[in-house]
């Protein structure tokens, strides 16, 4: 406008013609200064428009891909039964996922970080990118059919909200939560967590045992990790109401004779723990058997326990 002395409409018309590269004739002949400005406008403006269009197209394509990818992921997760939901893919979440993956347990990760999504996709883990305090996110992760949920985000407040949300969506879900401070333990329990773990207390206890009882600790770690014991592992089997094991004595259940399983302890439905139970101890609905044995035998007992009489 200032260079050629044109009106606003003529200046706008010429600018659009130049940037669109249509090639129509100029409204008025350009002066040398106008030609220099047109060269500058073409060099910068056309590039800027092309960059904007390309960026917008990429964003739209990525958003579309993200929507399609999430739908496919939710569809895959919907086929799972008895999976574990891991909320938070930090240092602790990675260790938990690695353990579950090595043992062959189904699990779904919920995390909101973009860099975590890239890593989870590379590892081949099922995941939902989103805020675990939102009902829809946990529903997409299959919380109604999940066996357990672990919330290990670094913020205790978020862990409390995730626990509250999860408990509201599935009252029977086994929820384990991480607590960074001792003050948060009772809050998490009131929110609905079945178990609260404080990493510093757990780590300190383990270090103390390594000093005081190193051999015992090595033995327990070998059992839990299924190492150096010929495939033996320590596991638990729950006895639901109506189970074939309900009302049967330990000696009559065939645990040792038929399945070669050793009953280490029985936890009653009320929370009491009986270590090394006698052969006359009666197994009741709601009990949880802690057993030492081989994987296939433990799986057989799990199957028997789930069968009704």
HUBELCOR-V139307 format. One record per backbone hydrogen bond with DSSP energy under -1.0 kcal/mol. NH is the residue of the N-H (numbers start at 1). CO is the residue of the C=O. E is the energy in kcal/mol with one decimal. If there is no record, write none. Layout:
BEGIN
nh = (NH | NH)
co = (CO | CO)
e = (E | E)
END
This chain:
BEGIN
nh = (5 | 11 | 12 | 13 | 14 | 15 | 16 | 17 | 18 | 19 | 20 | 22 | 35 | 36 | 37 | 38 | 39 | 40 | 41 | 42 | 43 | 44 | 45 | 48 | 49 | 50 | 51 | 52 | 53 | 54 | 55 | 56 | 57 | 58 | 59 | 60 | 61 | 62 | 63 | 64 | 65 | 66 | 67 | 68 | 69 | 70 | 71 | 72 | 73 | 74 | 75 | 76 | 77 | 78 | 79 | 80 | 82 | 84 | 85 | 86 | 87 | 88 | 94 | 95 | 96 | 97 | 98 | 99 | 100 | 101 | 102 | 103 | 105 | 108 | 109 | 110 | 111 | 117 | 118 | 119 | 120 | 121 | 122 | 123 | 125 | 128 | 130 | 134 | 138 | 139 | 140 | 141 | 142 | 143 | 145 | 147 | 148 | 149 | 150 | 151 | 152 | 159 | 160 | 161 | 162 | 163 | 164 | 165 | 166 | 167 | 168 | 169 | 170 | 173 | 174 | 176 | 177 | 178 | 179 | 184 | 185 | 188 | 189 | 190 | 191 | 193 | 194 | 195 | 197 | 202 | 203 | 204 | 205 | 206 | 207 | 208 | 209 | 210 | 211 | 212 | 213 | 217 | 218 | 219 | 220 | 221 | 222 | 223 | 224 | 225 | 227 | 232 | 233 | 235 | 237 | 239 | 243 | 244 | 246 | 247 | 248 | 250 | 251 | 258 | 259 | 261 | 262 | 264 | 265 | 266 | 267 | 268 | 271 | 274 | 276 | 281 | 283 | 286 | 287 | 288 | 289 | 290 | 291 | 292 | 293 | 298 | 299 | 300 | 301 | 302 | 303 | 304 | 305 | 306 | 309)
co = (1 | 7 | 8 | 9 | 10 | 11 | 12 | 13 | 14 | 15 | 16 | 17 | 31 | 32 | 33 | 34 | 35 | 36 | 37 | 38 | 39 | 40 | 41 | 44 | 45 | 46 | 47 | 48 | 49 | 50 | 51 | 52 | 53 | 54 | 55 | 56 | 57 | 58 | 59 | 60 | 61 | 62 | 63 | 64 | 65 | 66 | 67 | 68 | 69 | 70 | 71 | 72 | 73 | 74 | 76 | 77 | 145 | 106 | 148 | 108 | 150 | 110 | 90 | 91 | 92 | 93 | 94 | 95 | 96 | 97 | 98 | 99 | 100 | 84 | 126 | 86 | 128 | 113 | 114 | 115 | 116 | 117 | 118 | 119 | 120 | 109 | 111 | 131 | 134 | 135 | 136 | 137 | 139 | 138 | 142 | 83 | 83 | 174 | 85 | 176 | 87 | 155 | 156 | 157 | 158 | 159 | 160 | 161 | 162 | 163 | 164 | 165 | 166 | 170 | 147 | 149 | 195 | 151 | 197 | 181 | 182 | 184 | 185 | 186 | 187 | 188 | 175 | 175 | 177 | 198 | 199 | 200 | 201 | 202 | 203 | 204 | 205 | 206 | 207 | 208 | 209 | 213 | 214 | 215 | 216 | 217 | 218 | 219 | 220 | 221 | 222 | 229 | 293 | 291 | 289 | 287 | 240 | 307 | 243 | 283 | 245 | 281 | 279 | 254 | 254 | 255 | 292 | 290 | 290 | 274 | 288 | 272 | 268 | 266 | 264 | 278 | 248 | 239 | 284 | 267 | 237 | 265 | 235 | 262 | 233 | 294 | 295 | 296 | 297 | 298 | 299 | 300 | 301 | 302 | 242)
e = (-1.4 | -2.2 | -2.7 | -2.6 | -2.3 | -2.0 | -2.4 | -2.2 | -2.3 | -2.5 | -2.3 | -1.0 | -2.6 | -2.1 | -2.2 | -2.4 | -2.3 | -2.2 | -2.7 | -2.6 | -2.4 | -2.2 | -2.5 | -2.3 | -2.7 | -2.5 | -2.5 | -2.5 | -2.7 | -2.5 | -2.8 | -2.7 | -2.4 | -2.3 | -2.6 | -2.4 | -2.4 | -3.0 | -2.6 | -2.3 | -2.8 | -2.9 | -2.3 | -2.4 | -3.0 | -2.4 | -2.2 | -2.2 | -2.3 | -3.0 | -2.2 | -2.1 | -2.8 | -2.1 | -1.2 | -2.0 | -2.3 | -1.9 | -2.3 | -2.9 | -3.4 | -2.3 | -2.3 | -1.5 | -2.2 | -2.5 | -2.4 | -2.2 | -2.5 | -2.7 | -2.4 | -1.9 | -2.3 | -2.7 | -2.4 | -2.9 | -1.7 | -1.6 | -1.7 | -1.7 | -2.9 | -2.2 | -1.8 | -2.3 | -1.9 | -2.8 | -1.0 | -1.8 | -1.5 | -2.3 | -2.3 | -1.3 | -1.6 | -1.7 | -1.0 | -3.0 | -1.2 | -2.6 | -3.1 | -2.2 | -2.8 | -1.9 | -2.2 | -2.2 | -2.9 | -2.3 | -2.5 | -2.5 | -2.8 | -2.6 | -1.9 | -1.5 | -2.1 | -1.7 | -1.0 | -2.7 | -2.5 | -2.4 | -2.4 | -1.1 | -1.1 | -2.3 | -2.0 | -2.6 | -1.7 | -2.5 | -2.0 | -1.7 | -2.9 | -2.6 | -2.9 | -2.5 | -2.5 | -2.2 | -2.2 | -2.3 | -2.3 | -1.9 | -1.3 | -2.8 | -2.8 | -2.4 | -2.3 | -2.3 | -2.5 | -2.6 | -2.0 | -2.0 | -2.7 | -2.8 | -2.5 | -1.4 | -2.8 | -2.6 | -2.2 | -2.8 | -1.7 | -1.7 | -1.1 | -3.2 | -1.9 | -2.3 | -2.5 | -1.4 | -1.3 | -3.1 | -2.5 | -2.5 | -1.5 | -2.2 | -2.8 | -2.9 | -1.7 | -2.7 | -3.4 | -1.6 | -3.0 | -3.7 | -2.1 | -2.5 | -3.0 | -3.0 | -2.9 | -2.4 | -2.1 | -2.3 | -2.3 | -1.9 | -2.1 | -2.1 | -2.0 | -2.4 | -2.9 | -1.5 | -1.3)
END
